[in-house]
Amino acid sequence: MSNYQQYFTEYINSQQVSDYEFSFCSNQKPSYFSNIFGLFNLNLVNKLNYSCDQKDCISKKIKENLDTFKSSLVKSKIPLSTYKPYLQLLTFSLTALKLVDKLDSINLEHHILPVVPKSIQNCLSEQNVHLGHPKSGNYAMFIAILLIHANEYLNTNQSAKIEEWVDYHIKHINRFGFWGDHSTMSHLQFQNGYHQYEIFDYLGIKNPKFEIAADAVASLADSRGRFAPYPGGGGCYDYDAIAIITSCGEYVISKHRNLLNRTYSSILEDQNDDGGFCESKYIRPRTLHNFLLSLKHGFNAKGIARNERFRQAITLQRPKYNRVIGASHWTTNGYNRRWNESNLWDSYFRMSAIARIETALKYSSNFKWNFVDYPGIGFHKTSKEKS
């Protein structure tokens, strides 16, 4: 195990409160979401070494937490079928159950079937998936995961709906291989559309615009090989870009080898002293150097991407953004982390990007990454080959 892998593993261990509980970031109490991402991180580095009894306890806790979360939402009359935090926790829980080999014994049918839409085309259009609206890619991925799960684990034939999901996306794909504006490529477009690519990859869909999509994403990389609209960020943007490029075949990987190596080096350069990773080291403190870095970041882009970067450069100067404004459900008290603060979310996506690059470029190492053999975030085709 290399030093960066060892430090990363030590960081994950430092966030572990009990067999199942993990803090999202230091000095925070565990939450339903942080507990699951702790498992994701341990699995990635092949450290998910639980006994059968421990797996039983973990799986029961996952179900219990999901049931409790659903109950609180029902009492508040929140519509479950389109509520992102619920669909996110549900699909993450399914992945976590897969990791501890409990998908067959823990039945979440009462969560899944009620939110499976009757008409796939209608539900996707209502969420403006064809227009690439923010969060629409997330929603499309959630629905696909639930359809695939119901088809493979709940003995309900969802093949027609899965086919409808695929046909809908192929029909509405734009000239860049994503969904939305046909005129110019943007950070939002690929970061949103990445979610559908995860499903394409799992299903083995032959998308005729895979290479075009990879090239479009690569065109947004900055001088350090990073893909966010602000310098040094963020865990999602970089992982999403790398996942798309490395899933498009050997020719595309070879074509963008230099870019992948640049991304690889710069991510590792940004590993924190505690072994974890953060959103960005270049947003705070608010200094002239960091502001000029953001402006340079904008000048080096084109089209809508340039507008996105300049808008971020100005917006992130506001006191409101002294910390990362994130989803409050990730922590138990709505804590907003510092931009340079290590956390389980950014750590998982940073190290997953590293794992994908090493696998794609066939780096020689005795260390074996452990990807997820389940649709959605963390999936890699080598996990299917292994199983």
C-alpha positions in Angstrom: 0.0 0.0 0.0 1.4 3.4 -1.0 1.7 6.2 1.5 -1.3 8.1 0.2 -3.4 5.0 0.5 -2.1 4.3 4.0 -2.8 7.9 5.1 -6.3 7.8 3.5 -7.1 4.5 5.4 -5.9 6.1 8.7 -8.2 9.0 8.1 -11.2 6.8 7.5 -10.3 4.8 10.7 -10.1 8.1 12.6 -13.7 8.9 11.6 -15.0 5.6 12.7 -17.0 5.8 16.0 -18.1 2.2 16.1 -18.4 -0.9 13.8 -21.1 0.9 11.8 -21.0 4.6 12.8 -18.7 7.2 11.2 -18.4 11.0 11.5 -18.9 13.0 8.3 -16.0 15.2 9.4 -14.0 15.7 12.6 -15.9 16.5 15.8 -19.3 15.7 14.2 -21.8 13.1 15.4 -22.5 10.3 13.0 -25.6 10.6 10.7 -27.5 8.1 8.5 -25.5 9.3 5.5 -22.1 9.5 7.1 -22.4 6.0 8.4 -23.0 4.7 4.8 -20.2 6.7 3.3 -17.8 5.3 6.0 -18.6 1.8 4.6 -18.1 3.1 1.0 -14.7 4.4 1.9 -13.6 1.2 3.7 -14.8 -0.9 0.9 -12.8 1.1 -1.7 -9.5 0.3 0.1 -10.4 -3.3 0.8 -10.8 -2.8 4.6 -14.4 -3.8 5.0 -13.5 -6.7 7.1 -16.6 -7.6 9.1 -17.7 -10.9 10.6 -21.1 -12.4 9.8 -22.5 -11.2 13.1 -21.3 -7.7 12.4 -22.7 -7.7 8.9 -26.1 -8.7 10.4 -26.0 -5.8 12.9 -24.9 -3.3 10.2 -27.6 -4.4 7.7 -30.3 -4.2 10.4 -29.1 -0.7 11.4 -29.2 0.4 7.7 -32.8 -0.7 7.4 -33.8 0.8 10.8 -32.3 4.2 9.9 -34.0 4.2 6.5 -37.3 3.3 8.1 -36.9 6.0 10.7 -36.0 8.6 8.0 -39.0 7.6 5.9 -41.4 7.8 8.9 -40.2 11.4 9.7 -40.8 12.5 6.1 -44.3 10.9 5.9 -45.2 12.7 9.1 -44.1 16.0 7.5 -46.1 15.1 4.4 -43.0 15.3 2.1 -43.5 13.5 -1.3 -41.1 10.6 -1.2 -41.1 9.8 -4.9 -39.2 13.0 -5.8 -37.5 14.0 -2.6 -33.8 13.9 -3.2 -32.5 13.1 0.3 -34.9 10.1 0.7 -34.1 8.7 -2.8 -30.4 9.3 -2.1 -30.4 7.5 1.3 -32.5 4.7 -0.2 -30.1 4.0 -3.1 -27.0 4.5 -1.0 -28.5 2.0 1.5 -29.0 -0.6 -1.2 -25.4 -0.2 -2.2 -24.3 -0.5 1.4 -26.3 -3.7 1.8 -24.6 -5.1 -1.3 -21.2 -4.3 0.3 -22.1 -6.4 3.4 -23.7 -9.2 1.3 -27.2 -8.6 2.7 -29.3 -7.5 -0.3 -31.0 -10.9 -0.4 -31.9 -11.0 3.3 -32.9 -7.4 4.0 -36.0 -6.7 1.9 -36.6 -3.0 1.2 -39.5 -3.6 -1.1 -41.8 -1.4 1.0 -39.4 1.5 0.2 -38.7 0.7 -3.4 -42.0 -0.3 -5.2 -44.1 2.6 -3.9 -41.7 5.1 -5.6 -41.2 3.3 -8.9 -43.1 5.4 -11.5 -45.9 4.0 -13.6 -44.7 5.9 -16.7 -40.9 6.4 -17.0 -41.2 8.9 -19.8 -43.7 11.1 -17.9 -41.7 11.1 -14.6 -38.4 11.9 -16.4 -40.1 14.7 -18.4 -41.7 16.2 -15.3 -38.3 16.5 -13.7 -36.9 18.1 -16.9 -34.3 15.4 -17.4 -34.4 16.0 -21.2 -33.5 19.6 -20.6 -30.6 18.8 -18.2 -32.0 20.8 -15.4 -30.0 20.8 -12.1 -30.6 17.6 -10.0 -32.5 16.0 -12.9 -29.5 13.6 -13.5 -29.6 12.6 -9.9 -33.3 11.8 -10.1 -32.9 9.8 -13.4 -30.1 7.7 -11.8 -32.2 7.0 -8.7 -35.1 5.8 -10.8 -32.9 3.6 -12.8 -31.2 2.0 -9.8 -34.6 1.2 -8.3 -35.9 -0.3 -11.5 -32.7 -2.5 -11.9 -32.9 -3.5 -8.2 -36.6 -4.5 -8.5 -35.8 -6.4 -11.6 -32.8 -8.3 -10.2 -33.7 -8.7 -6.5 -37.5 -8.4 -6.1 -38.7 -10.8 -8.7 -40.7 -8.1 -10.5 -40.2 -7.7 -14.2 -39.1 -4.1 -14.9 -37.3 -4.8 -18.2 -39.8 -2.8 -20.3 -39.4 0.3 -17.9 -35.6 -0.1 -18.0 -35.7 -0.1 -21.8 -38.0 2.9 -21.7 -35.5 4.7 -19.5 -32.7 4.0 -21.9 -34.7 5.0 -25.0 -35.8 8.2 -23.4 -32.1 9.2 -22.7 -30.9 8.2 -26.2 -33.7 10.1 -27.8 -33.0 13.3 -26.0 -29.2 13.2 -26.0 -27.5 16.4 -27.3 -24.6 16.9 -29.6 -22.1 16.7 -26.6 -23.5 13.4 -25.5 -25.4 14.9 -22.5 -28.8 16.5 -21.9 -29.7 20.1 -22.2 -28.2 23.1 -24.1 -27.0 22.0 -27.6 -25.1 25.2 -28.2 -22.1 25.0 -25.8 -20.6 22.7 -23.2 -20.8 23.6 -19.5 -19.6 22.2 -16.1 -23.2 21.8 -15.0 -24.1 19.8 -18.1 -21.5 17.0 -17.5 -21.8 17.1 -13.7 -25.5 16.5 -14.0 -25.3 14.1 -16.9 -22.6 11.9 -15.3 -25.4 10.1 -13.3 -26.9 8.6 -16.5 -23.5 7.5 -17.6 -23.2 5.4 -14.5 -26.3 3.6 -15.5 -25.2 3.2 -19.1 -22.0 1.7 -17.9 -23.8 -0.8 -15.6 -26.2 -1.9 -18.3 -23.5 -2.0 -21.0 -25.4 0.5 -23.2 -23.6 1.3 -26.4 -23.9 5.0 -26.6 -22.8 6.4 -30.0 -21.7 9.6 -28.4 -19.5 8.2 -25.7 -16.3 9.5 -27.3 -17.8 12.9 -28.0 -18.9 13.2 -24.4 -15.5 12.3 -23.1 -13.8 14.9 -25.4 -16.4 17.5 -24.3 -15.6 16.9 -20.6 -11.8 16.9 -21.2 -12.2 20.3 -22.9 -13.3 21.7 -19.5 -10.1 20.7 -17.6 -8.0 23.4 -16.1 -4.2 23.5 -16.1 -4.1 21.1 -13.1 -6.5 18.6 -14.8 -9.4 19.6 -12.6 -13.0 20.0 -13.7 -14.9 22.3 -11.3 -16.0 25.9 -12.0 -13.7 27.0 -9.2 -10.0 26.2 -8.5 -9.2 23.0 -6.7 -12.7 21.7 -6.5 -14.6 19.7 -6.0 -14.9 16.0 -5.2 -17.9 15.5 -7.4 -16.8 17.4 -10.4 -13.4 15.7 -10.7 -14.8 12.2 -10.0 -17.7 12.7 -12.5 -15.3 13.8 -15.2 -12.9 10.9 -14.6 -15.7 8.4 -14.4 -17.0 9.4 -17.8 -13.6 9.5 -19.5 -12.4 6.2 -18.1 -15.6 4.4 -18.9 -15.4 5.2 -22.6 -13.0 2.5 -23.8 -9.3 2.0 -24.3 -9.0 4.5 -27.3 -10.5 7.3 -25.3 -8.4 6.5 -22.3 -5.2 6.5 -24.4 -6.3 9.8 -26.1 -6.6 11.5 -22.7 -3.7 9.8 -20.9 -1.8 13.0 -20.3 -4.8 14.7 -18.8 -5.6 11.7 -16.6 -2.0 11.7 -15.3 -2.2 15.5 -14.6 -5.5 15.0 -12.7 -4.0 12.1 -10.7 -1.0 14.1 -9.6 -2.9 17.2 -8.6 -5.5 15.3 -6.6 -2.7 13.6 -4.6 -1.0 17.0 -4.1 -4.2 18.2 -2.4 -4.4 15.4 0.2 -4.7 16.9 3.6 -2.2 16.2 6.4 -4.8 14.0 8.2 -5.0 11.8 5.1 -8.5 13.0 4.0 -9.6 15.2 1.2 -11.6 18.5 1.1 -13.7 20.4 -1.3 -11.0 22.9 -2.3 -7.9 24.5 -0.7 -8.2 27.6 -2.9 -11.5 29.3 -1.9 -10.6 30.3 1.7 -9.0 32.2 3.2 -10.2 35.1 1.1 -6.9 36.4 -0.2 -5.8 38.3 -3.3 -3.9 35.3 -4.5 -6.9 33.0 -4.3 -9.2 35.6 -6.0 -6.7 36.1 -8.8 -6.5 32.3 -9.1 -10.3 32.2 -9.6 -10.2 35.0 -12.2 -7.4 33.2 -14.1 -9.5 30.0 -13.9 -12.3 32.0 -15.7 -10.2 33.5 -18.4 -8.9 30.0 -19.4 -12.4 28.8 -20.2 -14.7 29.3 -23.2 -18.4 29.8 -23.7 -20.9 29.1 -20.9 -18.0 27.5 -18.9 -16.3 30.8 -18.8 -19.4 32.5 -17.5 -19.8 29.7 -14.9 -16.3 30.2 -13.6 -16.5 34.0 -13.4 -19.9 33.8 -11.7 -18.4 31.4 -9.1 -15.3 33.7 -8.7 -17.6 36.6 -7.7 -20.3 34.6 -5.8 -17.9 32.7 -3.6 -16.5 36.0 -2.2 -19.7 36.6 -0.3 -19.6 35.9 3.5 -22.4 33.4 3.0 -19.9 31.1 1.4 -17.2 31.2 4.1 -18.1 27.6 4.4 -19.3 25.0 2.0 -23.1 25.2 1.7 -24.1 21.6 1.7 -27.0 19.3 2.3 -28.0 19.6 5.9 -29.0 16.0 6.2 -25.3 14.9 5.9 -24.6 16.0 9.5 -26.8 15.7 12.5 -26.8 19.4 13.3 -26.7 21.0 9.8 -23.0 21.7 10.1 -21.4 23.4 7.1 -17.8 22.3 6.7 -14.8 24.5 5.9 -13.6 24.5 2.3 -10.3 22.9 3.3 -11.8 20.5 5.9 -11.5 16.7 5.3 -14.7 14.8 5.1 -16.1 11.4 4.0 -17.8 12.7 0.9 -14.9 14.5 -0.7 -12.5 11.8 0.5 -14.5 9.0 -1.2 -14.8 10.8 -4.5 -11.2 11.9 -4.6 -9.9 8.5 -3.8 -12.4 6.9 -6.2 -11.0 9.1 -9.0 -7.5 8.0 -8.1 -8.7 4.4 -8.2 -10.3 4.8 -11.6 -7.2 6.4 -13.1 -4.9 3.8 -11.8 -7.1 1.1 -13.1 -7.6 2.7 -16.5 -3.9 3.5 -17.0 -2.9 0.0 -15.6 -0.6 1.4 -13.0 1.5 -1.4 -11.6 0.7 -2.0 -7.9 0.2 -4.8 -5.4 -2.8 -2.9 -4.1 -6.2 -3.9 -5.4 -9.1 -1.4 -5.3 -12.5 -2.7 -4.4 -15.2 -1.2 -6.6 -18.9 -1.7 -6.2 -20.8 -4.3 -8.1 -24.1 -2.5 -8.0 -25.6 0.2 -10.2 -24.9 3.8 -9.4 -22.1 5.7 -7.7 -18.9 3.6 -7.2 -19.7 1.0 -9.8 -16.9 -0.2 -12.1 -17.2 -2.8 -14.7 -14.2 -4.7 -13.3 -16.4 -5.5 -10.2 -18.8 -7.4 -12.5 -15.9 -9.3 -14.1 -14.6 -10.2 -10.7 -18.0 -11.5 -9.5 
